[in-house]
Amino acid sequence: MDRTNLARLLDPTSVAVVGASEKLAMSNNAVLPMLEAGREVHLVNPNRDSVYGRPTVPSLADLAAPVDAVLSLVSADRSVGVVAEAARLGCGGVAVAAGGFAELGGDGAALQRALVEAAGPALAVVGPNCSGFMNVVTGANLFTGGRISLRPGPVAVVSQSGFLLRSCLAAGQQRQLGFSVAVSSGNEAVCDLADYLDHFADDPATRVICLVIEKVRDAASFLGAVARARAAGKGVVALKLGRTARSRDIMRSHTGAIADESWVYDLVLRQAGVVTSVDVDDLLDRAQLLAQLPPERWRPVRGIAVMASSGGVAGVAADLSAEEGVELADLSPLEPWVRDRVPGTDASVNPLDLTGFVMRDPDLLREIFTGYATAPGLDALVLCWWAGEGDEGWARTLLDPFADVAAASPVPLVVSPVEATAVGSWTAAYGERGLSFCRGLRSTYRALQALGAAAAADSPAGGVAAPAAGVAAPAAGVAAPAAGVAAPAAAARPSAARARQGKPAGTARSAVPTLVPGQGVATFAEAMALLDEVGIPIAPFVLLGEDADDDPAISSLGDRLVVKLADVPHRTEHGAVRVDVAPTDLVRTVRELRELAAAHGLPTTVVVQPMLVGHGEAFVGVQGRTDLGPLVLLGAGGVLVELTRNVGGRLLPLGAGAAASLADEVAGRVGTIRGQQPWPRGALSATVEAAGRLWERTSSWLDSLDVNPLVVMADRVVAVDALMLARDGAARSVDEQLA
């Protein structure tokens, strides 16, 4: 697709509508606003001589010249012909409204392939299965999703959901935001999110790009386009749809439970510098100050001050700031100064109740606003006051002096009602005087957070840890380290007679390893050998085959043992783990586990390990196939998962410094917990790097890796167990060979 043609399509000087008809609501939604605005529209309908009181032509070929933008309102199969004709004539592009393409599968997918072929190498296509687009600045309206009156401005929207595009526009309207271009991208047969991002990165009318994402179809192109948009000084805000945790019908590995689709998108988008949101209101909340403030004023907001007109409002402001994670600045040094100017109160200076005494004195208001705006440690000043339609008259009492201060203020001055009331159109005049407006206090706090997120410097190693709310506890079946038992001096190799030796270090493992039949899971011995090969320290172990109840090598494992069925994922669900077993009880324990395996049809191999001592548990994992690429994860294990939600990740392959920054994230948060000893960041970083090497060796077959737990010691971490899932095709081929 020729990007020049995408620019012609989205910013057209000439427009044609194929299938235009007064009887068609989609046609009315698109055509009538342009006709009412006096914009010329070519109407194409082979069955009518005129529509909307204007003459028609039978086809695009009957126009005097190729147009920049075509809206096709005809059926799916006929739209393919429209696209072919537009490509042949040299038009800029076509927005295809019809459904019935790849979203239906089968014949629809074949029809979409035909549409792509018809477009050829140059024509831009929006859709199919979309509601078109509108250019608010120029009035080119090829949007079929309902009429809406919008202000021109710096916000562009691209939504893979046509319905939610209009929802975004309505939400922006409530916030008095102005829009440049709004696109319903639909199936993205030709033009996808990366193309639109690249276009808006170069668009001088656009400052903020809002995305509603169902699925990223080309991760590398998309992330490259995000980087180009960010480099061009554009803020990118995204809403990922389908945020509930997906079910996993193969294995519930710890890594797989955490790295569901929404978690991965949040993680990767944030590391790419994208501001993330959870719903449409949140999306436009986070866009609203980015749209009102120039990029040079985007900065992290570490502390804010709030001024209110009553003690009750001040209390609400304080409560909401805690809920939204926005810090109220410590302004205690201002307290004597404030008490001199606001007499008769001993209430908090932040939030500050201005009281009726102050509100009657414009000069005193200006003095207090200036004192707060210039206070050390303050990054934004919020005035909680009326800003709705019809409030202009009495709102002026505070807004005039507030605006007088805004011109010289080093920090943003923001006005918001306490409730989520639509912002009045009259506020535009105050916007020209330097004030910003938000739709409610919660909305304001989110908008302030977005300023910091958008201003964060990009770094290959950097990135914000993904939110881990709802993260599952570590995968069951792994014994916790027992206090008071010393770890072996080294992770000795298991007995050669009982444990399969790994290949020499540095040998690639491109072939699928031995799998547990019917499970698609690498055997315990294979998994531990692979960890050892890439440099992840492993706990010593001895495997006992079905005819063995003991082994002389077990004597080297210490006086407290862990005994478990080796090749059974999620062992505790079967009661297949025994901890703190004395050597004298080993034979009895092994036989009990064998009886359990026989009763449930489980593999009978038993593994014996020492109980390891540590002062914490971590886990490391790899999620091999996500929409946005393979991912390595690191997090706190055991009860710390529930206490801290402490999980982060990085895309693979790892960039320079990525492993160290991830280790710093996780270990740093552990260090904030009272009573927790420091975690060895170097050892954690080395383990993350080793997991990256393992992925490079096994990416042809590995679906996910879950090393859990990593027993954390003063200067190292040791892997006790590993769950390696082979992707479906690889697992099936091995099972077929065994059969």
DAWO-V543718 format. One record per residue. N is the residue number from 0. RES is the residue in one small letter. PSI is psi in degrees with one decimal (* if undefined). Layout:
N:RES:PSI ; N:RES:PSI
This chain:
0:m:132.8 ; 1:d:117.5 ; 2:r:-28.3 ; 3:t:-38.5 ; 4:n:-32.1 ; 5:l:-39.4 ; 6:a:-40.0 ; 7:r:-42.3 ; 8:l:-46.5 ; 9:l:-18.6 ; 10:d:66.5 ; 11:p:149.7 ; 12:t:-20.7 ; 13:s:139.2 ; 14:v:139.9 ; 15:a:142.7 ; 16:v:116.5 ; 17:v:123.3 ; 18:g:17.5 ; 19:a:134.6 ; 20:s:136.9 ; 21:e:-18.6 ; 22:k:-4.8 ; 23:l:117.4 ; 24:a:-41.1 ; 25:m:-38.6 ; 26:s:-45.2 ; 27:n:-42.1 ; 28:n:-35.3 ; 29:a:-45.6 ; 30:v:-45.7 ; 31:l:-44.6 ; 32:p:-36.1 ; 33:m:-41.1 ; 34:l:-42.2 ; 35:e:-29.3 ; 36:a:0.1 ; 37:g:16.9 ; 38:r:138.9 ; 39:e:133.0 ; 40:v:128.7 ; 41:h:124.6 ; 42:l:122.8 ; 43:v:117.7 ; 44:n:108.7 ; 45:p:-10.9 ; 46:n:-3.7 ; 47:r:142.0 ; 48:d:-26.6 ; 49:s:151.1 ; 50:v:150.0 ; 51:y:27.7 ; 52:g:18.7 ; 53:r:149.4 ; 54:p:151.2 ; 55:t:168.5 ; 56:v:154.7 ; 57:p:-27.9 ; 58:s:169.2 ; 59:l:-32.7 ; 60:a:-18.9 ; 61:d:-2.7 ; 62:l:156.6 ; 63:a:-27.9 ; 64:a:158.2 ; 65:p:135.8 ; 66:v:163.7 ; 67:d:-41.0 ; 68:a:133.2 ; 69:v:133.3 ; 70:l:118.6 ; 71:s:118.1 ; 72:l:11.1 ; 73:v:178.4 ; 74:s:170.2 ; 75:a:-49.7 ; 76:d:-36.1 ; 77:r:-29.1 ; 78:s:-31.9 ; 79:v:-41.1 ; 80:g:-38.4 ; 81:v:-43.7 ; 82:v:-43.7 ; 83:a:-42.5 ; 84:e:-42.8 ; 85:a:-40.1 ; 86:a:-41.9 ; 87:r:-36.2 ; 88:l:-16.3 ; 89:g:27.9 ; 90:c:165.1 ; 91:g:-48.5 ; 92:g:174.8 ; 93:v:135.8 ; 94:a:118.5 ; 95:v:109.6 ; 96:a:-28.9 ; 97:a:143.3 ; 98:g:-172.9 ; 99:g:20.1 ; 100:f:-135.9 ; 101:a:-22.1 ; 102:e:-18.1 ; 103:l:-11.2 ; 104:g:-176.4 ; 105:g:-123.2 ; 106:d:-32.7 ; 107:g:-40.0 ; 108:a:-39.4 ; 109:a:-38.7 ; 110:l:-36.2 ; 111:q:-37.9 ; 112:r:-37.3 ; 113:a:-37.0 ; 114:l:-42.9 ; 115:v:-42.9 ; 116:e:-39.5 ; 117:a:-32.9 ; 118:a:-29.2 ; 119:g:-164.2 ; 120:p:-4.7 ; 121:a:-38.4 ; 122:l:134.9 ; 123:a:139.9 ; 124:v:125.0 ; 125:v:127.0 ; 126:g:-150.4 ; 127:p:-171.2 ; 128:n:54.0 ; 129:c:175.3 ; 130:s:19.9 ; 131:g:-148.1 ; 132:f:165.2 ; 133:m:141.1 ; 134:n:103.6 ; 135:v:-32.4 ; 136:v:-43.8 ; 137:t:-12.4 ; 138:g:10.7 ; 139:a:110.6 ; 140:n:97.1 ; 141:l:37.8 ; 142:f:122.7 ; 143:t:-0.4 ; 144:g:16.3 ; 145:g:142.8 ; 146:r:138.4 ; 147:i:135.9 ; 148:s:122.5 ; 149:l:152.7 ; 150:r:142.6 ; 151:p:146.9 ; 152:g:-163.8 ; 153:p:6.8 ; 154:v:123.1 ; 155:a:145.6 ; 156:v:132.6 ; 157:v:120.3 ; 158:s:128.6 ; 159:q:-13.7 ; 160:s:119.8 ; 161:g:-39.9 ; 162:f:-44.4 ; 163:l:-17.4 ; 164:l:-48.0 ; 165:r:-34.6 ; 166:s:-41.3 ; 167:c:-41.7 ; 168:l:-40.4 ; 169:a:-39.8 ; 170:a:-38.9 ; 171:g:-37.1 ; 172:q:-41.1 ; 173:q:-26.6 ; 174:r:6.6 ; 175:q:35.6 ; 176:l:148.1 ; 177:g:149.0 ; 178:f:147.7 ; 179:s:-68.2 ; 180:v:141.1 ; 181:a:127.5 ; 182:v:130.5 ; 183:s:108.2 ; 184:s:-16.6 ; 185:g:-133.9 ; 186:n:-12.7 ; 187:e:50.3 ; 188:a:-36.4 ; 189:v:-60.3 ; 190:c:131.0 ; 191:d:-173.1 ; 192:l:-38.7 ; 193:a:-40.3 ; 194:d:-44.2 ; 195:y:-40.6 ; 196:l:-44.9 ; 197:d:-40.5 ; 198:h:-46.9 ; 199:f:-22.9 ; 200:a:-31.9 ; 201:d:-0.1 ; 202:d:113.1 ; 203:p:-18.6 ; 204:a:-7.9 ; 205:t:130.1 ; 206:r:-31.1 ; 207:v:134.4 ; 208:i:116.2 ; 209:c:132.0 ; 210:l:135.1 ; 211:v:112.2 ; 212:i:125.1 ; 213:e:-42.7 ; 214:k:134.8 ; 215:v:123.0 ; 216:r:-23.5 ; 217:d:93.8 ; 218:a:-44.4 ; 219:a:-45.9 ; 220:s:-40.7 ; 221:f:-50.6 ; 222:l:-34.3 ; 223:g:-39.5 ; 224:a:-37.5 ; 225:v:-44.7 ; 226:a:-40.1 ; 227:r:-39.3 ; 228:a:-42.1 ; 229:r:-40.2 ; 230:a:-27.5 ; 231:a:4.0 ; 232:g:18.5 ; 233:k:138.2 ; 234:g:136.4 ; 235:v:124.3 ; 236:v:134.6 ; 237:a:145.6 ; 238:l:118.3 ; 239:k:122.5 ; 240:l:162.4 ; 241:g:57.0 ; 242:r:-5.5 ; 243:t:149.6 ; 244:a:130.4 ; 245:r:150.3 ; 246:s:150.2 ; 247:r:116.1 ; 248:d:8.3 ; 249:i:-69.3 ; 250:m:146.1 ; 251:r:64.4 ; 252:s:155.5 ; 253:h:-46.9 ; 254:t:-44.3 ; 255:g:-35.2 ; 256:a:-36.0 ; 257:i:-48.2 ; 258:a:52.8 ; 259:d:174.8 ; 260:e:-46.7 ; 261:s:-38.1 ; 262:w:-45.8 ; 263:v:-45.4 ; 264:y:-46.1 ; 265:d:-45.9 ; 266:l:-54.7 ; 267:v:-40.6 ; 268:l:-43.4 ; 269:r:-40.1 ; 270:q:-25.3 ; 271:a:-1.0 ; 272:g:12.8 ; 273:v:136.4 ; 274:v:125.8 ; 275:t:156.7 ; 276:s:170.2 ; 277:v:-14.8 ; 278:d:179.9 ; 279:v:-44.2 ; 280:d:-42.6 ; 281:d:-39.8 ; 282:l:-50.1 ; 283:l:-27.7 ; 284:d:-47.7 ; 285:r:-18.3 ; 286:a:-20.0 ; 287:q:-39.3 ; 288:l:-30.2 ; 289:l:-33.6 ; 290:a:-28.3 ; 291:q:-22.0 ; 292:l:140.6 ; 293:p:154.2 ; 294:p:-31.4 ; 295:e:-12.4 ; 296:r:4.0 ; 297:w:123.5 ; 298:r:158.2 ; 299:p:138.1 ; 300:v:97.9 ; 301:r:-27.7 ; 302:g:134.1 ; 303:i:163.2 ; 304:a:144.6 ; 305:v:133.2 ; 306:m:136.4 ; 307:a:169.2 ; 308:s:2.4 ; 309:s:158.9 ; 310:g:-33.9 ; 311:g:-43.5 ; 312:v:-39.4 ; 313:a:-38.7 ; 314:g:-42.3 ; 315:v:-41.7 ; 316:a:-41.2 ; 317:a:-43.3 ; 318:d:-45.6 ; 319:l:-33.7 ; 320:s:-38.1 ; 321:a:-41.8 ; 322:e:-39.0 ; 323:e:-1.0 ; 324:g:30.6 ; 325:v:126.6 ; 326:e:130.6 ; 327:l:129.5 ; 328:a:145.9 ; 329:d:104.6 ; 330:l:26.8 ; 331:s:-31.9 ; 332:p:-22.4 ; 333:l:-8.8 ; 334:e:-48.8 ; 335:p:-40.8 ; 336:w:-41.2 ; 337:v:-43.0 ; 338:r:-33.2 ; 339:d:-25.9 ; 340:r:-19.0 ; 341:v:81.5 ; 342:p:158.1 ; 343:g:19.2 ; 344:t:142.2 ; 345:d:20.9 ; 346:a:175.0 ; 347:s:146.3 ; 348:v:-7.8 ; 349:n:106.8 ; 350:p:152.9 ; 351:l:128.3 ; 352:d:113.4 ; 353:l:-25.6 ; 354:t:157.6 ; 355:g:-28.3 ; 356:f:-47.4 ; 357:v:-40.1 ; 358:m:-15.0 ; 359:r:-2.5 ; 360:d:98.9 ; 361:p:-38.1 ; 362:d:-41.4 ; 363:l:-37.6 ; 364:l:-46.9 ; 365:r:-39.2 ; 366:e:-44.2 ; 367:i:-42.9 ; 368:f:-43.2 ; 369:t:-42.8 ; 370:g:-41.7 ; 371:y:-44.4 ; 372:a:-25.5 ; 373:t:7.1 ; 374:a:137.7 ; 375:p:141.9 ; 376:g:3.8 ; 377:l:133.5 ; 378:d:-12.8 ; 379:a:147.1 ; 380:l:124.4 ; 381:v:128.0 ; 382:l:116.4 ; 383:c:104.0 ; 384:w:171.2 ; 385:w:138.8 ; 386:a:17.0 ; 387:g:172.1 ; 388:e:129.3 ; 389:g:-6.2 ; 390:d:2.0 ; 391:e:-41.5 ; 392:g:-58.1 ; 393:w:-15.7 ; 394:a:-24.8 ; 395:r:-26.8 ; 396:t:-43.9 ; 397:l:-31.3 ; 398:l:-32.7 ; 399:d:-51.8 ; 400:p:-31.8 ; 401:f:-42.1 ; 402:a:-33.1 ; 403:d:-34.5 ; 404:v:-28.4 ; 405:a:-36.1 ; 406:a:-33.2 ; 407:a:4.2 ; 408:s:135.7 ; 409:p:-11.0 ; 410:v:158.0 ; 411:p:139.9 ; 412:l:117.6 ; 413:v:136.4 ; 414:v:135.0 ; 415:s:139.0 ; 416:p:162.5 ; 417:v:-34.3 ; 418:e:165.7 ; 419:a:70.1 ; 420:t:142.6 ; 421:a:136.9 ; 422:v:136.3 ; 423:g:149.6 ; 424:s:-25.1 ; 425:w:-16.7 ; 426:t:-14.8 ; 427:a:-36.1 ; 428:a:-36.6 ; 429:y:-28.1 ; 430:g:-36.7 ; 431:e:-18.7 ; 432:r:5.3 ; 433:g:-2.6 ; 434:l:149.6 ; 435:s:152.6 ; 436:f:140.2 ; 437:c:161.0 ; 438:r:72.3 ; 439:g:156.4 ; 440:l:-43.0 ; 441:r:-41.5 ; 442:s:-40.0 ; 443:t:-45.1 ; 444:y:-39.7 ; 445:r:-39.6 ; 446:a:-38.7 ; 447:l:-38.9 ; 448:q:-38.4 ; 449:a:-32.6 ; 450:l:-44.2 ; 451:g:-41.5 ; 452:a:-40.2 ; 453:a:-25.8 ; 454:a:-12.7 ; 455:a:136.6 ; 456:a:138.0 ; 457:d:145.1 ; 458:s:134.0 ; 459:p:-32.0 ; 460:a:-15.8 ; 461:g:-159.8 ; 462:g:150.5 ; 463:v:134.6 ; 464:a:139.5 ; 465:a:145.8 ; 466:p:135.3 ; 467:a:22.4 ; 468:a:135.8 ; 469:g:9.9 ; 470:v:137.4 ; 471:a:158.4 ; 472:a:163.0 ; 473:p:152.4 ; 474:a:135.1 ; 475:a:162.4 ; 476:g:8.2 ; 477:v:129.6 ; 478:a:140.7 ; 479:a:153.8 ; 480:p:139.5 ; 481:a:132.8 ; 482:a:144.7 ; 483:g:1.2 ; 484:v:123.2 ; 485:a:144.8 ; 486:a:152.2 ; 487:p:153.2 ; 488:a:-30.4 ; 489:a:156.7 ; 490:a:83.0 ; 491:a:148.9 ; 492:r:142.2 ; 493:p:164.0 ; 494:s:130.6 ; 495:a:-25.4 ; 496:a:-25.2 ; 497:r:-21.5 ; 498:a:136.6 ; 499:r:127.3 ; 500:q:142.6 ; 501:g:168.4 ; 502:k:160.1 ; 503:p:148.0 ; 504:a:139.6 ; 505:g:-9.5 ; 506:t:128.7 ; 507:a:146.1 ; 508:r:64.8 ; 509:s:-26.1 ; 510:a:151.1 ; 511:v:131.9 ; 512:p:178.7 ; 513:t:127.5 ; 514:l:152.0 ; 515:v:123.4 ; 516:p:130.6 ; 517:g:-2.3 ; 518:q:-26.7 ; 519:g:23.4 ; 520:v:134.1 ; 521:a:144.4 ; 522:t:158.6 ; 523:f:-46.1 ; 524:a:-43.4 ; 525:e:-44.1 ; 526:a:-45.6 ; 527:m:-36.3 ; 528:a:-39.6 ; 529:l:-41.5 ; 530:l:-45.6 ; 531:d:-40.1 ; 532:e:-35.8 ; 533:v:-2.0 ; 534:g:15.4 ; 535:i:117.8 ; 536:p:135.2 ; 537:i:149.2 ; 538:a:144.5 ; 539:p:151.5 ; 540:f:159.4 ; 541:v:130.9 ; 542:l:138.6 ; 543:l:113.9 ; 544:g:179.5 ; 545:e:-18.4 ; 546:d:2.1 ; 547:a:132.6 ; 548:d:-9.9 ; 549:d:169.6 ; 550:d:137.8 ; 551:p:-30.1 ; 552:a:-20.1 ; 553:i:-23.8 ; 554:s:-23.0 ; 555:s:-4.0 ; 556:l:-5.3 ; 557:g:-177.5 ; 558:d:-5.3 ; 559:r:123.2 ; 560:l:155.9 ; 561:v:128.7 ; 562:v:129.2 ; 563:k:158.4 ; 564:l:128.3 ; 565:a:-45.4 ; 566:d:40.3 ; 567:v:103.7 ; 568:p:148.3 ; 569:h:57.6 ; 570:r:-35.7 ; 571:t:-22.0 ; 572:e:-24.9 ; 573:h:1.6 ; 574:g:35.5 ; 575:a:25.3 ; 576:v:136.8 ; 577:r:127.8 ; 578:v:157.0 ; 579:d:47.3 ; 580:v:128.8 ; 581:a:149.2 ; 582:p:-32.0 ; 583:t:-19.2 ; 584:d:5.4 ; 585:l:-50.2 ; 586:v:-45.7 ; 587:r:-41.7 ; 588:t:-41.8 ; 589:v:-43.0 ; 590:r:-37.3 ; 591:e:-42.5 ; 592:l:-36.5 ; 593:r:-41.6 ; 594:e:-40.1 ; 595:l:-44.6 ; 596:a:-44.0 ; 597:a:-38.5 ; 598:a:-29.0 ; 599:h:7.2 ; 600:g:37.7 ; 601:l:156.4 ; 602:p:142.2 ; 603:t:-3.7 ; 604:t:135.7 ; 605:v:143.2 ; 606:v:139.9 ; 607:v:130.9 ; 608:q:161.3 ; 609:p:153.7 ; 610:m:122.5 ; 611:l:144.9 ; 612:v:137.5 ; 613:g:174.7 ; 614:h:15.8 ; 615:g:171.3 ; 616:e:137.4 ; 617:a:175.3 ; 618:f:152.6 ; 619:v:142.7 ; 620:g:165.7 ; 621:v:129.6 ; 622:q:108.6 ; 623:g:-27.7 ; 624:r:103.6 ; 625:t:168.8 ; 626:d:-31.5 ; 627:l:5.3 ; 628:g:171.8 ; 629:p:153.8 ; 630:l:138.8 ; 631:v:138.8 ; 632:l:147.7 ; 633:l:138.5 ; 634:g:170.0 ; 635:a:138.5 ; 636:g:-171.0 ; 637:g:-145.5 ; 638:v:-18.5 ; 639:l:-24.8 ; 640:v:-46.2 ; 641:e:-34.4 ; 642:l:-36.2 ; 643:t:-15.6 ; 644:r:42.7 ; 645:n:88.3 ; 646:v:138.6 ; 647:g:177.0 ; 648:g:167.2 ; 649:r:149.7 ; 650:l:148.7 ; 651:l:148.2 ; 652:p:154.7 ; 653:l:136.9 ; 654:g:172.8 ; 655:a:126.4 ; 656:g:-3.4 ; 657:a:-42.8 ; 658:a:-42.4 ; 659:a:-41.6 ; 660:s:-36.4 ; 661:l:-43.3 ; 662:a:-40.4 ; 663:d:-40.9 ; 664:e:-53.8 ; 665:v:-48.4 ; 666:a:-35.1 ; 667:g:-40.1 ; 668:r:-34.1 ; 669:v:-38.1 ; 670:g:-15.0 ; 671:t:-5.9 ; 672:i:128.6 ; 673:r:132.9 ; 674:g:-8.1 ; 675:q:130.8 ; 676:q:153.1 ; 677:p:145.7 ; 678:w:145.2 ; 679:p:100.1 ; 680:r:-36.3 ; 681:g:-41.7 ; 682:a:-38.7 ; 683:l:-43.7 ; 684:s:-42.9 ; 685:a:-35.9 ; 686:t:-40.2 ; 687:v:-43.9 ; 688:e:-39.7 ; 689:a:-38.3 ; 690:a:-35.8 ; 691:g:-40.4 ; 692:r:-38.6 ; 693:l:-40.8 ; 694:w:-41.1 ; 695:e:-34.7 ; 696:r:-28.1 ; 697:t:8.6 ; 698:s:-19.7 ; 699:s:-19.4 ; 700:w:-20.7 ; 701:l:130.0 ; 702:d:-49.3 ; 703:s:154.6 ; 704:l:138.3 ; 705:d:103.2 ; 706:v:106.4 ; 707:n:119.3 ; 708:p:161.7 ; 709:l:114.0 ; 710:v:123.3 ; 711:v:123.0 ; 712:m:-176.3 ; 713:a:-38.9 ; 714:d:6.1 ; 715:r:170.0 ; 716:v:147.4 ; 717:v:130.5 ; 718:a:129.6 ; 719:v:-29.1 ; 720:d:163.1 ; 721:a:138.7 ; 722:l:117.6 ; 723:m:117.5 ; 724:l:127.6 ; 725:a:144.5 ; 726:r:161.2 ; 727:d:-49.6 ; 728:g:-41.0 ; 729:a:-42.6 ; 730:a:-40.5 ; 731:r:-39.8 ; 732:s:-38.4 ; 733:v:-45.3 ; 734:d:-37.8 ; 735:e:-38.6 ; 736:q:-41.5 ; 737:l:-39.5 ; 738:a:*
